[in-house]
């Protein structure tokens, strides 16, 4: 299960967070607490989390109701986006319109001079796979990460061409996606799931 962190103030402001270390809002903490109660019913065997504050706080809510100790890995951080970080969506479009348009078309773009989406997948997906290998038979891993990192990780695990990763769509705060192993490899069984429909705010952060 790949679980996106709860709401932050920058999500509400449509401000690109990237690897900037932003905390959850009180509403974000409540989102994490509510979702954690649902996820705990699946009896996860392990929790793996990005080490940024917003994901660590989200993982802590699941740890509190499961008794599991989360492991943290910086490879699960959100995309580093250089000078885009801290800018609102409108500011990015205004200042970096051509770069933004190329990214939306699916071209490989170092947004703000930062990482390519493929580079994010290359650092994050192997961490998830190694954690899965440590699970007991039919075990469940919960990965607490960020919208962009989760999308690129799913794309890589499903072996989709990078230009098609955007087709997966974004995750709302504290929603999750579920991957299962089959005879032919990974299979996406749920995407952007949660207890109630929520708008997608600031997906790549």
Secondary structure, 3 states (H helix, E strand, C coil): CEEECCCEHHHHCCECCCCCCCCECHHHHHHHHHHHHHHHCCCCCEEEECCCHHHHHHHHHHHHHHCCCCEECHHHCCCCCHHHCCCEHHHHHHHCHHHHHHHHCCCCCCHHHCCCHHHHHHHHHHHHHHHHHCCCCCCCEEEEECHHHHHHHHHHHCCCCHHHHHHHCCCCCCCEEEEEEECCEEEEEEEEECCCCCCCCCCCC
